[in-house]
Amino acid sequence: MRSFAGNRVLRDTGARVPVFNAPIGYFARSALAGAVSAAGGMGLLETATTGLAETNAEAERMRERTDAPFGVQLFLRVLAQQNRLDEVLDWALDGRSRFIVSAVGAPADIVARVHDAGAKLYHQTGSLSDALRAVDAGVDGLIVEGAEAGGLRSTRSMHLFSFLQQVRSQVDVPLVAGGGIVDGHGMAGAFALGAEAVMMGTRFITAAESPVHHNVKQAIADATETINLEPVKKGIMMRFVRNDFAESVARGDIDPQGQPYAGPVFEMFETGDLGLAMVGAGESAALLHDVRTVAEIIDDTVAGFWTEIERLAALLAPS
């Protein structure tokens, strides 16, 4: 019988299958994260781009959709700069979630409060040094994200194939792998390298439940490659669908003027006008080709995972 018995990430989250949505601002709210939890995965609710009242409303909408567990993600540095970290953490730990994800900051500042509330804390990281500091601080697990991802990262970031092995060789906490994964092939590969769960961002951006306009989803699904740029700050990279707008930014014909997407991205999200801004997407955009429901994505990913595991297990059979 196919089973994830003994999987430490499922033990810590209460989810049925070890698949997370990436907690991307704007996207990781009730419609998308709620669908992930309802389909058996671990839905992560982002908290950085909305005030607490709206975040609470999103959480309530998730609860209306499903009674399955969901997690709350905290961009520590951003929330601290907004003087909102304490109130958001207090809110998250007030019986709403028993699973917290921290990122961009020091989890040592919150680990005791999370554990005192009976919750688990995983830290999202893109470097070995940050991962080791988090483990030393007492986090329960790590989300390790490779340079294939679309979001902000250093030019020194390692790709997941190497990074996951590097982290696994030095820690024994559960690992969630992110970057470049869209299906069961990638999930099986991540598990072979030491992960016990996967996190997908670009794949879920294109989901039917994703709040973005269909034109943006289709642009990602149609992409054969992405372009790697530094639109905000030298040394900080982001990936975008390679289209006419992104090519113009890369040539210098369009000045991003410090805007990550070089234009009014939220207007593009709502109207679907791809001439307004760049379309963010991870390297894995080249690996997906359609818009599907979250349930279909998760079911197909898990089925593909077991197909790959069985194919590899067959190699052990006597000839």
C-alpha positions in Angstrom: 0.0 0.0 0.0 1.3 3.5 -0.9 1.8 5.4 2.3 3.8 8.4 3.7 3.9 6.7 7.1 6.8 8.0 9.2 7.0 11.3 7.2 8.0 13.9 9.8 6.6 16.8 7.9 3.2 15.3 7.9 3.6 14.6 11.6 4.4 18.3 12.2 1.7 19.8 9.9 -1.2 17.4 10.1 -1.5 17.5 6.3 -2.4 14.4 4.4 0.2 14.8 1.6 3.6 16.5 1.8 2.9 19.3 -0.7 3.0 23.0 0.2 2.1 26.1 -1.7 4.8 28.8 -1.6 3.7 31.6 0.6 3.9 34.2 -2.2 2.5 37.7 -1.4 -0.9 38.4 -3.1 -1.3 34.7 -4.2 -1.1 32.8 -0.9 -4.4 33.8 0.5 -7.7 31.9 1.1 -8.6 30.9 -2.4 -5.3 29.3 -3.3 -3.9 28.3 0.1 -7.4 27.1 1.2 -7.6 24.9 -1.9 -4.2 23.4 -1.1 -5.3 22.5 2.4 -8.6 21.2 1.2 -6.8 18.9 -1.3 -4.7 17.4 1.5 -1.6 19.5 1.2 -0.3 22.2 3.5 -1.8 25.5 2.6 0.4 28.4 3.7 -1.2 31.8 4.3 1.0 34.9 3.8 0.7 37.8 6.2 3.0 40.5 4.9 0.9 42.2 2.3 -2.4 42.7 4.1 -3.3 44.2 7.5 -4.4 42.0 10.3 -8.1 42.5 9.8 -7.9 41.4 6.2 -5.5 38.5 7.1 -8.0 37.4 9.7 -10.8 37.5 7.1 -8.7 35.4 4.8 -8.2 32.8 7.5 -11.9 32.7 8.2 -12.6 32.2 4.5 -10.1 29.3 4.6 -11.9 27.8 7.6 -15.2 28.1 5.7 -13.7 26.1 2.9 -12.1 23.3 4.9 -11.4 22.1 8.4 -8.0 20.8 7.2 -4.9 22.3 8.8 -3.1 25.3 7.3 0.1 27.2 8.2 0.9 30.8 8.7 4.0 32.4 7.1 5.8 35.3 8.7 8.3 37.5 6.9 10.0 38.4 10.1 12.0 41.4 9.0 9.1 42.9 7.0 6.7 42.5 9.8 9.2 43.9 12.3 9.8 47.0 10.1 6.0 47.5 10.0 5.8 47.1 13.8 3.4 44.3 13.3 5.3 41.1 14.2 4.0 40.7 17.7 0.4 41.3 16.9 0.5 38.9 13.8 2.3 36.2 15.8 -0.1 36.5 18.7 -3.0 36.3 16.3 -1.5 33.2 14.5 -0.8 31.4 17.7 -4.3 32.1 19.2 -5.6 28.7 18.1 -5.6 29.4 14.4 -2.7 27.4 13.3 -0.2 24.9 14.9 2.3 25.4 12.1 4.3 28.6 11.6 6.8 29.3 8.8 9.4 32.1 9.3 11.5 33.7 6.6 13.9 36.7 6.2 14.9 37.2 9.7 16.0 35.5 12.9 13.7 32.6 14.0 15.5 32.7 17.4 13.4 35.8 18.1 10.1 33.8 18.0 10.9 30.1 18.5 10.2 30.1 22.2 6.8 31.7 21.8 5.8 29.3 19.0 6.8 26.3 21.1 5.1 27.6 24.2 1.9 27.8 22.2 2.3 24.1 21.2 3.0 24.9 17.6 5.8 23.9 15.2 8.2 26.3 13.5 9.9 25.8 10.2 12.3 28.3 8.7 12.4 29.1 5.0 16.0 29.6 3.9 18.3 30.0 0.8 21.7 29.6 2.4 23.5 27.0 4.5 24.6 29.5 7.1 21.1 30.7 7.6 19.8 27.1 7.8 22.4 26.2 10.5 21.6 29.3 12.6 17.9 28.4 12.4 18.5 24.8 13.5 20.8 26.0 16.3 17.9 28.3 17.4 15.6 25.3 17.8 13.4 25.3 14.7 11.5 22.1 14.0 12.3 22.0 10.3 13.5 23.9 7.3 12.1 24.9 3.9 15.2 25.0 1.6 14.7 27.0 -1.5 17.0 26.8 -4.5 18.0 29.4 -7.0 15.4 28.1 -9.5 12.8 30.0 -7.6 11.3 33.1 -9.0 11.5 35.4 -6.0 14.2 37.6 -4.5 17.4 35.8 -3.9 21.2 36.4 -3.9 23.4 35.9 -6.9 25.3 33.5 -4.7 22.2 31.3 -4.1 22.8 27.6 -5.0 20.4 25.6 -7.1 18.2 23.0 -5.3 20.0 19.9 -6.5 23.2 21.0 -4.7 21.7 23.0 -1.9 19.4 20.3 -0.7 22.3 17.8 -0.4 24.5 20.4 1.3 21.9 21.1 4.0 20.9 17.5 4.5 24.5 16.5 5.1 24.7 18.8 8.1 21.2 18.7 9.8 18.7 16.1 10.8 15.5 18.1 10.9 12.7 17.6 8.3 13.3 19.4 5.0 10.8 20.8 2.6 12.3 21.4 -0.9 11.4 24.4 -3.0 12.5 25.6 -6.4 12.1 24.0 -9.8 9.4 21.5 -8.7 6.1 21.2 -10.6 5.2 17.5 -10.5 5.9 14.0 -9.2 9.2 13.7 -11.1 10.6 16.7 -9.2 9.0 15.5 -5.9 10.7 12.1 -6.2 14.0 13.7 -7.0 13.7 16.0 -4.0 12.9 13.0 -1.7 15.9 11.1 -3.1 18.1 14.1 -2.0 16.8 14.2 1.5 13.5 16.1 1.5 10.3 14.9 3.1 8.0 17.4 1.4 8.0 19.8 -1.5 6.9 23.4 -1.9 5.6 24.7 -5.3 5.2 28.3 -6.2 5.1 28.7 -10.0 2.9 25.6 -10.4 0.3 27.0 -8.0 0.4 30.5 -9.5 -1.1 28.9 -12.6 -3.8 27.0 -10.7 -7.4 27.7 -11.5 -7.9 29.0 -7.9 -5.0 31.4 -8.2 -6.3 35.0 -7.8 -4.4 36.3 -10.8 -5.9 37.0 -14.3 -6.0 34.0 -16.7 -3.7 35.8 -19.1 -0.9 35.8 -16.6 -1.4 32.1 -15.8 -1.4 31.3 -19.5 1.8 33.4 -20.1 3.6 31.2 -17.5 2.1 28.0 -18.9 3.2 29.0 -22.4 6.7 30.0 -21.4 9.7 27.9 -22.6 12.2 29.8 -20.5 12.6 32.5 -18.0 15.0 35.5 -17.8 17.1 36.2 -14.7 17.3 40.0 -13.8 18.3 42.3 -11.0 15.5 44.9 -11.3 15.6 46.2 -7.7 19.2 46.0 -6.4 22.5 44.8 -7.7 23.2 41.2 -6.5 19.5 40.4 -5.9 18.0 38.3 -8.6 14.4 37.6 -9.8 13.1 35.5 -12.6 10.5 36.5 -15.2 8.8 35.0 -18.2 10.9 35.9 -21.2 8.5 38.0 -23.3 8.7 41.3 -25.1 8.3 43.4 -21.9 11.0 41.5 -20.0 13.3 41.6 -23.0 12.9 45.4 -23.1 13.8 45.7 -19.5 16.9 43.4 -20.0 18.0 45.6 -22.9 17.6 48.8 -20.9 14.8 50.1 -23.1 12.5 50.2 -20.0 13.9 51.4 -16.7 12.4 49.4 -13.8 12.9 52.4 -11.5 13.3 50.2 -8.5 10.0 48.4 -9.1 10.5 44.6 -9.0 8.2 44.0 -12.0 9.1 47.3 -13.8 5.5 48.4 -13.8 2.1 48.2 -12.1 2.0 44.5 -11.5 -1.2 44.5 -9.5 -3.0 46.2 -12.4 -1.6 43.5 -14.7 -2.8 40.8 -12.3 -6.3 42.2 -12.4 -6.6 43.2 -16.1 -4.3 40.6 -17.7 -2.5 43.3 -19.7 0.9 41.8 -20.2 2.3 45.1 -21.5 2.1 46.7 -18.1 4.8 44.7 -16.1 7.0 41.7 -16.1 5.5 38.3 -15.3 7.3 36.7 -12.3 7.9 33.0 -12.5 10.4 30.4 -11.4 12.6 28.4 -13.8 10.0 25.7 -13.6 7.7 27.6 -15.9 9.4 25.8 -18.7 8.2 22.5 -17.2 4.5 23.2 -17.0 2.1 23.6 -19.9 -1.5 24.1 -18.6 -3.8 25.6 -16.1 -5.3 23.1 -13.7 -7.2 23.0 -10.4 -5.2 22.7 -7.2 -6.7 19.3 -6.5 -5.6 18.1 -9.9 -2.1 19.4 -9.4 -1.7 17.8 -6.0 -3.3 14.5 -7.1 -1.2 14.3 -10.2 2.0 15.2 -8.4 1.5 12.6 -5.7 0.5 9.9 -8.3 3.6 10.8 -10.4 5.7 10.6 -7.3 4.6 7.1 -6.5 5.1 6.1 -10.2 8.7 7.2 -10.0 9.3 5.5 -6.7 7.9 2.2 -8.1 10.0 2.6 -11.2 13.1 3.0 -9.1 12.1 0.1 -6.8 11.7 -2.2 -9.8 15.4 -1.8 -10.5 16.0 -3.9 -7.3 13.9 -6.8 -8.7 16.0 -9.8 -9.9 16.4 -9.9 -13.7 
